[in-house]
Amino acid sequence: MLLTISVLFTVLLFQDEATNFNDLGKLLLGGVAAAIVCAVAFTVVRLRLRDKRPATSNFISIGPTNDKK
């Protein structure tokens, strides 16, 4: 949902018919905002997927063990 909103915002930002260098600041600000929104959305999705899927690799320690036989 957040990605959809950022895409719609970007499309609305670039719908001007004549894009010249007078509105370059607005375009740069919109691009930075879109990049931040996409990065946050990507991080949230990645963290949620990591929490749902626990690590299945076995940890092997090379240190000494305290097992006394």
PyMOL commands that set and color helices and strands:
alter all, ss='L'
color gray80, all
select helices_A, chain A and resi 2-13+21-52
alter helices_A, ss='H'
color red, helices_A
deselect
rebuild
show_as cartoon
